[in-house]
Amino acid sequence: MQQQFFIYQTSFLHPMFCVLKTQNVNINALIRNTQLRHFDVKADDKYIPSCVVYEFLKEVKRLYKVDMLFHTNCYNYGLLYQGEFGCYLRSRQTLKIALLEFISLSKTIQTNLKSFLNSDKGLTTFSFELLDDFCTGRHMAELSTLMKLLNLFRNFIKLESQGIQLIVPHRSLNCAAKLISGGIEIMSHHDSMYQFNFPTTLLHENNKTKLSSNNNIRPEYESMDLVDLVSKVIESYKPGYLPSLQSLSNHFNISRSTMRRVLLKQQTCFSELLENILFTKASRLLSVPNMNIMMVSEYLGYTESANFIRSFKKWTGITPGEYRESYYC
């Protein structure tokens, strides 16, 4: 069986961070208790392995009630809190266009999301499911995605009066019934898919919000193979932290030997990926005039600047200082 790696963009977690802030939660302390502490979560466009996201969400659920995290704070899952992806969806003209764009672009947010839009005889079905193994943290991710989609629908229609039916996995029935206000018929099944059923006429409902021309730029979608995916994760570690093969394997919940094997099948290895990323970061940092060599090496995670100089010379044949003089002076 082919090894699957799933990742989430950091913007997926930002609505949850917003909710926790409204409850005066020390988010930094919460992050420090999980593997999320290794990653730069302040930017929208970093990527985190799903196991790390789920560990964090499981810890959140352990400490706080689900009702508090979703129902009472549903506005935090609005499209405005989901980075350029959410803002772009919010500016679409009709519900149909927004849902089709969601299907097309959602892999920029999470690579494990599978969604469909089908219409037949006046009834339309929009469905989604997550593809990785079920766990407590993944269930929280499902509910987070559900809340975001409910807010997407609300951007175009009044949910409570449109004859919408929501079918959820059996395990989610009680929770979904608490999270969603009256007027929506909620049923359950034994599949893992979440499904909205509604009249096809609603697909053509116009946007209720004021459109902004600043939101009309379509986010760039990258089709990532395994090497791209792993590279995205390595790039997302915090400044000053140099990941190892062991730490990367831990974040994907696999052994080092498995990580080596799957990368070898792609004709690469961990050290090659890491060195390419470090060189790209180093060359960018060396273009900043007020960053000396020691600051650059610390930012990249080297404990000694001599080690960085030695690595850089191996990559390019020249020292960082010579590189800076050749390219930026």
C-alpha positions as CSV (number, residue, x, y, z in Angstrom):
1,M,0.0,0.0,0.0
2,Q,1.3,3.4,-1.0
3,Q,2.2,5.6,2.0
4,Q,0.0,8.7,2.2
5,F,1.0,12.0,3.7
6,F,-1.6,14.6,4.5
7,I,-0.9,18.2,5.4
8,Y,-2.9,21.2,6.6
9,Q,-2.1,24.9,5.8
10,T,-1.7,26.9,8.9
11,S,-4.7,29.1,7.9
12,F,-6.9,26.1,8.7
13,L,-6.1,26.6,12.4
14,H,-6.5,30.3,12.5
15,P,-10.3,30.2,13.2
16,M,-9.6,27.9,16.2
17,F,-6.9,30.3,17.4
18,C,-9.5,33.2,17.1
19,V,-12.0,31.2,19.3
20,L,-9.4,30.4,21.9
21,K,-8.4,34.1,22.1
22,T,-12.0,35.1,22.8
23,Q,-11.8,32.7,25.8
24,N,-8.6,34.2,27.1
25,V,-6.7,31.0,26.5
26,N,-2.9,31.1,26.5
27,I,-2.5,29.8,23.0
28,N,1.3,29.8,23.1
29,A,1.3,27.6,26.3
30,L,-1.2,25.3,24.6
31,I,1.0,25.0,21.5
32,R,4.1,24.3,23.6
33,N,2.4,21.1,24.9
34,T,2.2,19.7,21.4
35,Q,4.3,19.0,18.4
36,L,2.8,22.2,16.9
37,R,5.5,24.1,18.8
38,H,8.0,23.1,16.1
39,F,6.1,25.0,13.3
40,D,5.7,28.6,12.3
41,V,1.9,29.1,12.8
42,K,1.9,32.9,12.4
43,A,1.9,32.8,8.6
44,D,-1.0,31.7,6.5
45,D,0.9,29.7,4.0
46,K,2.9,27.3,6.1
47,Y,2.1,23.5,6.1
48,I,1.8,21.1,9.0
49,P,1.4,17.3,9.0
50,S,-2.1,16.2,9.8
51,C,-0.9,14.1,12.8
52,V,0.5,17.3,14.4
53,V,-2.7,19.2,13.7
54,Y,-4.8,16.4,15.2
55,E,-2.6,16.1,18.3
56,F,-3.2,19.9,18.9
57,L,-7.0,19.6,18.3
58,K,-7.2,16.6,20.6
59,E,-5.5,18.6,23.3
60,V,-7.9,21.5,22.8
61,K,-10.8,19.1,23.0
62,R,-9.5,17.6,26.2
63,L,-9.3,21.0,27.9
64,Y,-12.4,22.8,26.4
65,K,-16.0,21.9,25.5
66,V,-16.8,21.4,21.8
67,D,-19.9,23.7,22.2
68,M,-17.7,26.5,23.3
69,L,-15.3,26.0,20.4
70,F,-17.9,26.0,17.6
71,H,-21.5,26.9,18.3
72,T,-21.0,29.9,20.5
73,N,-18.2,31.2,18.3
74,C,-19.4,30.3,14.8
75,Y,-18.6,33.8,13.5
76,N,-14.9,33.0,13.9
77,Y,-15.3,30.3,11.2
78,G,-16.4,32.9,8.7
79,L,-14.6,33.2,5.4
80,L,-12.8,36.4,6.5
81,Y,-10.8,34.4,9.0
82,Q,-9.5,31.8,6.4
83,G,-6.8,33.9,4.7
84,E,-6.8,34.6,1.0
85,F,-8.7,31.4,0.3
86,G,-11.7,32.4,2.4
87,C,-11.7,36.0,1.2
88,Y,-11.7,34.9,-2.4
89,L,-14.7,32.5,-1.8
90,R,-16.5,35.3,0.0
91,S,-16.3,37.4,-3.1
92,R,-17.8,34.9,-5.6
93,Q,-21.0,35.9,-7.3
94,T,-23.2,32.8,-6.7
95,L,-23.3,29.8,-4.4
96,K,-22.5,27.5,-7.3
97,I,-19.4,29.4,-8.2
98,A,-18.2,29.5,-4.6
99,L,-18.8,25.7,-4.1
100,L,-17.0,24.8,-7.3
101,E,-14.1,27.0,-6.4
102,F,-14.0,25.4,-2.9
103,I,-13.7,22.0,-4.5
104,S,-11.0,23.2,-6.9
105,L,-8.9,25.2,-4.4
106,S,-9.5,23.3,-1.1
107,K,-6.3,21.3,-1.4
108,T,-4.4,24.5,-0.8
109,I,-5.8,24.3,2.8
110,Q,-5.8,20.5,3.4
111,T,-4.7,17.7,1.1
112,N,-6.9,15.1,2.8
113,L,-10.2,16.8,1.8
114,K,-12.4,15.2,-0.8
115,S,-15.6,17.0,-1.9
116,F,-18.3,16.8,-4.6
117,L,-21.1,18.8,-6.1
118,N,-23.9,16.9,-7.9
119,S,-27.3,18.0,-9.2
120,D,-30.2,15.8,-10.3
121,K,-33.9,16.5,-10.9
122,G,-34.0,19.7,-9.0
123,L,-32.0,18.5,-6.0
124,T,-28.3,19.3,-5.4
125,T,-25.9,17.5,-3.1
126,F,-22.7,18.9,-1.8
127,S,-20.6,16.5,0.2
128,F,-17.2,16.3,1.8
129,E,-15.1,13.8,3.7
130,L,-11.6,13.5,5.1
131,L,-9.4,10.7,3.8
132,D,-7.1,9.8,6.6
133,D,-7.7,7.5,9.6
134,F,-10.3,8.6,12.1
135,C,-9.2,9.9,15.5
136,T,-10.4,12.5,18.0
137,G,-8.3,15.2,16.4
138,R,-9.6,14.4,13.0
139,H,-13.2,14.6,14.2
140,M,-12.4,18.1,15.4
141,A,-11.1,18.9,12.0
142,E,-14.3,17.6,10.4
143,L,-16.4,19.8,12.6
144,S,-14.2,22.8,11.8
145,T,-14.6,22.2,8.1
146,L,-18.4,21.8,8.6
147,M,-18.6,25.2,10.4
148,K,-16.6,26.9,7.7
149,L,-18.9,25.5,5.0
150,L,-22.0,26.5,6.9
151,N,-20.6,30.1,6.9
152,L,-19.9,29.8,3.2
153,F,-23.6,28.9,2.6
154,R,-24.7,31.7,4.9
155,N,-22.8,34.1,2.7
156,F,-25.4,33.4,0.0
157,I,-28.6,32.1,1.6
158,K,-30.5,32.0,4.9
159,L,-30.0,28.4,5.9
160,E,-32.8,28.1,8.3
161,S,-35.6,28.7,5.8
162,Q,-34.4,27.0,2.6
163,G,-35.3,23.3,3.1
164,I,-31.7,22.2,3.6
165,Q,-30.9,18.7,4.8
166,L,-27.6,17.9,6.5
167,I,-26.5,14.2,6.7
168,V,-23.5,13.5,9.0
169,P,-21.6,10.5,10.1
170,H,-23.5,8.7,13.0
171,R,-20.7,9.6,15.4
172,S,-21.3,13.3,14.7
173,L,-25.1,13.5,15.0
174,N,-25.4,14.7,18.6
175,C,-22.6,17.2,18.2
176,A,-23.9,18.6,14.9
177,A,-27.4,18.9,16.3
178,K,-26.0,21.1,19.1
179,L,-23.8,23.2,16.7
180,I,-26.5,24.0,14.1
181,S,-29.5,26.2,14.8
182,G,-33.1,25.1,14.1
183,G,-34.5,24.9,10.6
184,I,-32.0,22.5,9.1
185,E,-33.0,18.8,9.1
186,I,-30.2,16.8,10.5
187,M,-29.9,13.0,9.8
188,S,-27.1,10.5,10.2
189,H,-25.6,7.6,8.3
190,H,-22.8,5.1,8.8
191,D,-20.5,6.6,6.1
192,S,-17.7,9.1,6.8
193,M,-19.1,11.7,4.5
194,Y,-20.9,14.9,5.4
195,Q,-23.6,15.8,2.9
196,F,-25.8,18.9,2.2
197,N,-29.0,18.3,0.2
198,F,-30.8,21.4,-1.0
199,P,-32.9,22.7,-3.9
200,T,-30.9,23.3,-7.1
201,T,-32.4,26.8,-7.4
202,L,-30.2,27.9,-4.4
203,L,-27.1,27.4,-6.5
204,H,-27.9,30.6,-8.4
205,E,-28.5,32.8,-5.3
206,N,-26.4,35.9,-5.5
207,N,-23.8,36.9,-2.9
208,K,-25.4,38.8,0.1
209,T,-22.1,40.6,1.1
210,K,-20.5,43.6,-0.4
211,L,-17.9,42.5,-2.9
212,S,-14.4,43.9,-2.7
213,S,-12.2,44.1,-5.8
214,N,-9.2,43.2,-3.6
215,N,-10.6,39.7,-3.1
216,N,-10.9,38.8,-6.8
217,I,-7.4,37.4,-7.2
218,R,-7.7,33.6,-7.3
219,P,-5.3,31.9,-4.9
220,E,-2.5,30.0,-6.6
221,Y,-3.1,26.3,-6.5
222,E,-0.1,24.0,-6.5
223,S,-0.5,20.3,-7.3
224,M,1.9,18.7,-4.9
225,D,3.6,15.4,-5.3
226,L,5.2,13.6,-2.3
227,V,8.5,15.5,-2.5
228,D,6.7,18.8,-2.8
229,L,4.6,17.9,0.2
230,V,7.4,16.9,2.4
231,S,9.4,20.0,1.3
232,K,6.5,22.2,2.3
233,V,6.6,20.8,5.8
234,I,10.3,21.2,6.1
235,E,10.0,24.8,5.0
236,S,7.4,25.4,7.7
237,Y,9.5,24.7,10.7
238,K,10.1,27.7,13.0
239,P,13.2,30.0,12.3
240,G,16.1,28.7,14.4
241,Y,15.0,25.1,14.3
242,L,16.8,22.6,12.1
243,P,14.6,19.5,11.6
244,S,16.1,16.0,11.6
245,L,14.9,13.0,9.8
246,Q,13.7,11.6,13.1
247,S,11.6,14.7,14.0
248,L,10.1,14.8,10.5
249,S,9.2,11.1,10.7
250,N,7.6,11.7,14.1
251,H,5.5,14.4,12.7
252,F,4.2,12.1,10.1
253,N,3.8,9.3,12.6
254,I,6.1,6.9,10.7
255,S,9.5,5.4,11.2
256,R,12.8,6.8,9.8
257,S,13.2,3.8,7.6
258,T,9.7,4.3,6.1
259,M,10.5,8.0,5.4
260,R,13.8,7.0,3.8
261,R,12.1,4.4,1.6
262,V,9.3,6.6,0.3
263,L,11.7,9.4,-0.5
264,L,14.0,7.0,-2.2
265,K,11.1,5.9,-4.4
266,Q,11.0,9.6,-5.5
267,Q,14.7,9.5,-6.2
268,T,15.6,11.8,-3.4
269,C,16.5,11.8,0.3
270,F,15.9,13.9,3.4
271,S,19.4,15.5,3.4
272,E,19.0,16.6,-0.2
273,L,15.6,18.2,0.4
274,L,16.8,19.9,3.6
275,E,19.9,21.3,1.9
276,N,17.9,22.7,-1.0
277,I,15.6,24.4,1.4
278,L,18.4,25.7,3.6
279,F,20.2,27.1,0.6
280,T,17.1,28.9,-0.7
281,K,16.5,30.4,2.7
282,A,20.2,31.3,3.2
283,S,20.4,33.0,-0.2
284,R,17.3,35.1,0.6
285,L,18.6,36.1,4.0
286,L,22.1,37.0,2.7
287,S,20.3,39.6,0.5
288,V,19.2,41.4,3.7
289,P,22.0,44.0,4.4
290,N,21.5,44.2,8.2
291,M,21.8,40.4,8.8
292,N,25.3,39.3,9.5
293,I,26.5,35.7,8.9
294,M,25.9,34.7,12.6
295,M,22.3,36.0,12.5
296,V,21.7,34.1,9.2
297,S,23.1,30.8,10.7
298,E,21.0,31.2,13.9
299,Y,17.9,31.8,11.8
300,L,18.5,28.6,9.9
301,G,19.0,26.6,13.0
302,Y,22.8,26.2,13.1
303,T,24.3,26.2,16.6
304,E,27.6,27.4,15.2
305,S,28.1,29.9,12.3
306,A,31.2,27.8,11.3
307,N,28.9,24.9,10.6
308,F,26.7,27.1,8.4
309,I,29.7,28.4,6.5
310,R,31.0,24.9,5.9
311,S,27.6,23.7,4.7
312,F,27.2,26.7,2.4
313,K,30.6,26.2,0.9
314,K,29.7,22.6,0.2
315,W,26.5,23.7,-1.6
316,T,28.1,26.5,-3.7
317,G,31.9,26.3,-3.6
318,I,32.1,29.7,-2.0
319,T,31.6,31.1,1.5
320,P,28.4,33.1,2.5
321,G,30.4,36.3,2.6
322,E,31.8,35.7,-0.9
323,Y,28.3,34.8,-2.2
324,R,26.9,38.0,-0.7
325,E,29.6,40.1,-2.4
326,S,29.1,38.4,-5.7
327,Y,25.4,38.6,-5.9
328,Y,24.2,41.5,-3.8
329,C,27.1,44.1,-3.8
